[in-house]
Amino acid sequence: APVPAAAAAAAVALLAAAAVLLWQAGGWAYRLLALTTSLWALLLVPAAPRVLNLEALFPILFSWSMLWLIVQRAAVPAAGPGPEQLQLYRQSVRRSREFEILTHIGTALSSSLNPDALLQAIHTQLQKLMDVRCFYVATLDAETDEICFEFEVENGQRRRPRRRPRTNALTEHVLATGQPLLISRDLTGFLREHGLARSGSPARTWMGVPMLVKGQACGVIAVQSNEREDAYDTEHLHVLEILAGQASVALDNARLFAEVQRDAGQKAFLNHIARLTISTLSPVEMLTTVVSELARAFH
């Protein structure tokens, strides 16, 4: 059945309008469809004054519908995770990483009774989680009232153990309060507000946690960034707090082991001297031997 020329002209006008709208919609998929629609309209223009057979129109409509479907599918972006899902994913990956590092540190702490090796293992593993170019582990010597820096790294370089008199700095503040402390910015203002003294190199971010033994703060593990503020967050503080609990137990065990070894060595030495004194009847020979053993043992 023939189609009137007016209907063909209307179809051409409709296709032209659709092509304009699709082009204005933007995007390569819509503009491809606009070009295809324009081409279809141009092909119908010569036939507009004459009749247009439906058997020619239906395949065109079918092809146009299939092209529309394909282009629409291509234009729809793949559904990705939203901001909340991405945030949860990042937190999950970070916590998994933190758990892995803490496991490695726990294994290292339980496999050695050498305090220096323990502290070196802590610093090495923490490098994988945070900036530890400025890092120290300090303990309090109650007898001399001094702060002992057992392990200290400054600007990536290991420093020799040192001592300083007890003052009113951040290390002493954490020892006194027994609470973890994170100063993300305005360190100078925090020191001024709490009446604390500045100690060590100037920092822009400072984080420290106490090491507790039987509920008493005996030391501090601290890191700082001299370059930028907000270098650490509460997750870093939580990791350092867990680590301080492990380290305090391991260091206390190492200290007890060293005391046992020292006590056993002293008793063995006294037993050796006793055997030497009763093995000779010559006072001069006995005293000479004892003095020689004392010199060898105590340098």
C-alpha positions as CSV (number, residue, x, y, z in Angstrom):
1,A,0.0,0.0,0.0
2,P,1.5,3.3,-1.0
3,V,2.2,6.0,1.6
4,P,1.3,9.6,0.8
5,A,4.0,12.0,0.0
6,A,3.0,14.2,3.0
7,A,3.7,11.3,5.3
8,A,7.1,10.8,3.8
9,A,7.8,14.5,4.1
10,A,6.7,14.4,7.8
11,A,9.1,11.4,8.4
12,V,11.9,13.4,6.9
13,A,11.2,16.4,9.1
14,L,10.9,14.2,12.1
15,L,14.2,12.6,11.4
16,A,15.9,15.9,10.9
17,A,14.6,17.2,14.2
18,A,15.7,14.0,15.9
19,A,19.2,14.4,14.4
20,V,19.5,17.9,15.7
21,L,18.4,16.9,19.2
22,L,20.7,13.9,19.3
23,W,23.7,16.0,18.2
24,Q,23.0,18.6,20.9
25,A,22.8,15.8,23.5
26,G,26.6,15.4,23.2
27,G,28.7,12.2,23.5
28,W,30.1,10.2,20.7
29,A,27.3,7.6,20.8
30,Y,24.5,10.2,20.4
31,R,26.4,12.1,17.6
32,L,26.9,8.8,15.8
33,L,23.2,8.2,15.9
34,A,22.5,11.8,14.8
35,L,24.8,11.3,11.7
36,T,23.0,8.0,10.9
37,T,19.6,9.6,11.2
38,S,20.7,12.6,9.0
39,L,21.9,10.2,6.4
40,W,18.5,8.3,6.5
41,A,16.7,11.7,6.1
42,L,18.8,12.6,3.1
43,L,18.1,9.3,1.5
44,L,14.3,9.9,1.9
45,V,14.5,13.5,0.5
46,P,14.3,12.4,-3.2
47,A,11.4,10.2,-2.5
48,A,9.5,12.9,-0.5
49,P,7.5,14.3,-3.4
50,R,6.6,10.8,-4.5
51,V,5.0,7.9,-2.7
52,L,7.1,5.7,-0.3
53,N,6.5,2.0,-0.1
54,L,6.0,0.5,3.4
55,E,8.2,-2.5,2.5
56,A,11.1,0.0,2.2
57,L,10.2,1.9,5.3
58,F,9.9,-1.1,7.7
59,P,13.5,-2.4,7.2
60,I,14.8,1.1,7.8
61,L,12.8,1.5,11.0
62,F,14.0,-1.9,12.2
63,S,17.6,-1.0,11.4
64,W,17.2,2.3,13.1
65,S,15.8,0.7,16.2
66,M,18.6,-1.8,16.4
67,L,21.2,0.9,16.0
68,W,19.5,2.9,18.7
69,L,19.6,-0.1,21.0
70,I,23.3,-0.8,20.3
71,V,24.3,2.8,20.8
72,Q,22.3,3.2,24.0
73,R,24.0,0.1,25.4
74,A,27.4,1.5,24.4
75,A,26.6,5.0,25.8
76,V,25.6,3.7,29.3
77,P,28.8,3.6,31.5
78,A,29.5,0.5,33.4
79,A,28.1,0.7,36.9
80,G,31.1,1.2,39.2
81,P,31.3,1.5,43.0
82,G,30.1,4.7,44.6
83,P,32.2,6.9,46.8
84,E,31.1,5.1,50.0
85,Q,32.0,1.7,48.5
86,L,35.4,3.0,47.4
87,Q,36.1,4.4,50.8
88,L,35.2,1.1,52.5
89,Y,37.3,-0.8,50.0
90,R,40.3,1.5,50.7
91,Q,39.8,1.1,54.5
92,S,39.6,-2.7,54.1
93,V,42.8,-2.8,52.1
94,R,44.6,-0.6,54.6
95,R,43.5,-2.6,57.6
96,S,44.5,-5.8,55.9
97,R,47.9,-4.3,55.3
98,E,48.2,-3.0,58.9
99,F,47.2,-6.5,60.2
100,E,49.9,-8.1,58.0
101,I,52.6,-5.7,59.3
102,L,51.6,-6.1,62.9
103,T,51.7,-9.9,62.5
104,H,55.2,-9.6,61.1
105,I,56.3,-7.4,64.0
106,G,54.7,-9.7,66.5
107,T,56.6,-12.6,65.1
108,A,59.8,-10.7,65.2
109,L,59.2,-9.6,68.8
110,S,58.5,-13.1,70.0
111,S,61.5,-14.6,68.3
112,S,64.3,-12.5,69.8
113,L,65.4,-11.3,73.2
114,N,67.8,-8.7,71.9
115,P,66.4,-5.3,72.6
116,D,68.2,-3.5,69.8
117,A,67.1,-6.2,67.3
118,L,63.5,-5.8,68.5
119,L,63.5,-2.1,68.0
120,Q,65.2,-2.3,64.6
121,A,62.5,-4.8,63.5
122,I,59.8,-2.4,64.7
123,H,61.2,0.5,62.7
124,T,61.8,-1.6,59.6
125,Q,58.2,-2.9,59.5
126,L,56.7,0.5,60.3
127,Q,58.3,2.0,57.2
128,K,55.7,0.1,55.2
129,L,52.8,1.9,56.9
130,M,53.9,5.4,57.7
131,D,56.7,8.0,57.5
132,V,59.3,6.9,60.1
133,R,62.2,9.0,59.0
134,C,62.0,10.6,62.4
135,F,61.4,7.9,65.0
136,Y,62.4,7.1,68.5
137,V,61.8,4.8,71.4
138,A,62.6,6.5,74.8
139,T,62.4,5.1,78.3
140,L,62.5,6.7,81.7
141,D,65.4,6.0,84.1
142,A,63.8,6.7,87.4
143,E,67.1,6.4,89.3
144,T,68.9,9.1,87.4
145,D,65.7,10.9,86.4
146,E,66.8,10.9,82.7
147,I,65.1,10.1,79.4
148,C,67.0,7.4,77.6
149,F,66.7,7.2,73.8
150,E,67.2,3.5,73.3
151,F,66.5,3.7,69.5
152,E,66.5,6.9,67.5
153,V,66.3,7.7,63.8
154,E,66.5,11.3,62.6
155,N,66.0,12.2,59.0
156,G,66.4,8.6,58.0
157,Q,69.8,8.2,59.9
158,R,70.2,6.0,62.9
159,R,71.7,7.8,65.9
160,R,73.6,6.4,68.8
161,P,71.7,5.9,72.1
162,R,71.8,9.0,74.2
163,R,70.4,10.4,77.4
164,R,69.1,13.8,78.4
165,P,67.8,15.2,81.7
166,R,64.1,14.9,82.3
167,T,62.3,18.2,81.2
168,N,58.7,19.1,80.3
169,A,58.6,18.0,76.7
170,L,56.2,15.9,74.7
171,T,57.8,12.7,75.7
172,E,57.4,13.5,79.4
173,H,53.8,14.6,78.8
174,V,52.9,11.2,77.3
175,L,54.7,9.5,80.2
176,A,52.8,11.6,82.7
177,T,49.4,11.1,81.2
178,G,49.8,7.5,80.0
179,Q,47.6,8.4,76.9
180,P,48.4,8.4,73.2
181,L,48.8,11.8,71.6
182,L,48.5,12.9,68.0
183,I,49.2,16.6,67.0
184,S,48.3,17.0,63.4
185,R,49.0,20.7,63.1
186,D,50.0,23.8,65.0
187,L,52.5,22.0,67.2
188,T,53.8,25.3,68.6
189,G,50.3,26.3,69.7
190,F,49.8,23.0,71.5
191,L,53.1,23.3,73.3
192,R,52.2,26.9,74.4
193,E,48.7,25.9,75.4
194,H,49.9,23.0,77.7
195,G,53.0,24.8,78.9
196,L,55.4,22.2,77.3
197,A,59.0,22.8,76.2
198,R,60.2,22.1,72.7
199,S,62.8,19.3,72.4
200,G,64.6,17.9,69.4
201,S,64.1,18.9,65.8
202,P,61.1,21.1,64.9
203,A,58.1,19.0,63.8
204,R,54.9,19.8,62.0
205,T,53.2,16.6,62.9
206,W,53.9,14.6,66.1
207,M,52.5,11.3,67.3
208,G,53.5,9.3,70.4
209,V,52.1,6.5,72.5
210,P,53.1,5.2,75.9
211,M,54.6,1.8,76.5
212,L,52.8,0.3,79.6
213,V,54.2,-2.3,81.9
214,K,51.8,-3.4,84.7
215,G,49.7,-0.3,84.0
216,Q,52.7,2.1,84.4
217,A,54.1,4.1,81.5
218,C,57.8,3.2,81.2
219,G,58.6,4.5,77.8
220,V,57.3,6.2,74.6
221,I,57.3,5.3,70.9
222,A,57.0,8.4,68.8
223,V,57.2,9.5,65.2
224,Q,57.2,13.0,63.7
225,S,57.1,14.7,60.3
226,N,59.3,17.7,59.9
227,E,57.9,18.5,56.4
228,R,54.1,18.5,56.5
229,E,51.1,18.7,58.7
230,D,48.5,15.9,58.8
231,A,51.2,13.4,58.1
232,Y,49.5,10.9,60.4
233,D,45.9,10.1,61.3
234,T,43.9,8.2,63.9
235,E,44.5,4.9,62.1
236,H,48.2,5.4,62.4
237,L,47.8,6.2,66.0
238,H,45.8,3.0,66.6
239,V,48.5,0.9,64.9
240,L,51.2,2.6,66.9
241,E,49.2,2.0,70.1
242,I,48.9,-1.7,69.4
243,L,52.6,-1.9,68.5
244,A,53.5,-0.2,71.8
245,G,51.7,-2.9,73.7
246,Q,53.5,-5.6,71.9
247,A,56.9,-3.8,72.2
248,S,56.5,-3.1,76.0
249,V,56.0,-6.8,76.7
250,A,58.8,-7.9,74.4
251,L,61.3,-5.4,75.9
252,D,60.3,-6.3,79.4
253,N,60.9,-9.9,78.7
254,A,64.3,-9.0,77.2
255,R,65.1,-7.0,80.3
256,L,64.1,-9.9,82.6
257,F,66.2,-12.3,80.5
258,A,69.2,-10.0,80.7
259,E,68.8,-9.8,84.4
260,V,68.6,-13.5,84.8
261,Q,71.7,-13.9,82.6
262,R,73.6,-11.3,84.6
263,D,72.6,-12.9,87.9
264,A,73.6,-16.3,86.7
265,G,76.9,-14.9,85.5
266,Q,77.6,-13.2,88.8
267,K,76.8,-16.4,90.7
268,A,79.0,-18.5,88.4
269,F,81.8,-16.0,88.9
270,L,81.5,-16.1,92.7
271,N,81.5,-19.8,92.6
272,H,84.6,-19.8,90.5
273,I,86.4,-17.4,92.9
274,A,85.4,-19.6,95.9
275,R,86.9,-22.7,94.2
276,L,90.1,-20.8,93.5
277,T,90.5,-19.6,97.1
278,I,90.2,-23.0,98.6
279,S,92.4,-24.7,96.0
280,T,95.7,-23.3,97.3
281,L,97.3,-22.8,100.7
282,S,99.5,-20.0,99.6
283,P,98.0,-16.6,100.4
284,V,100.1,-14.8,97.8
285,E,99.2,-17.3,95.1
286,M,95.6,-17.2,96.1
287,L,95.4,-13.3,96.0
288,T,97.3,-13.1,92.8
289,T,94.9,-15.6,91.1
290,V,91.8,-13.7,92.5
291,V,93.1,-10.3,91.4
292,S,93.8,-11.8,87.9
293,E,90.3,-13.2,87.7
294,L,88.8,-9.9,88.9
295,A,90.7,-8.0,86.2
296,R,89.6,-10.4,83.5
297,A,86.0,-10.3,84.6
298,F,85.6,-6.5,85.2
299,H,88.2,-5.2,82.8
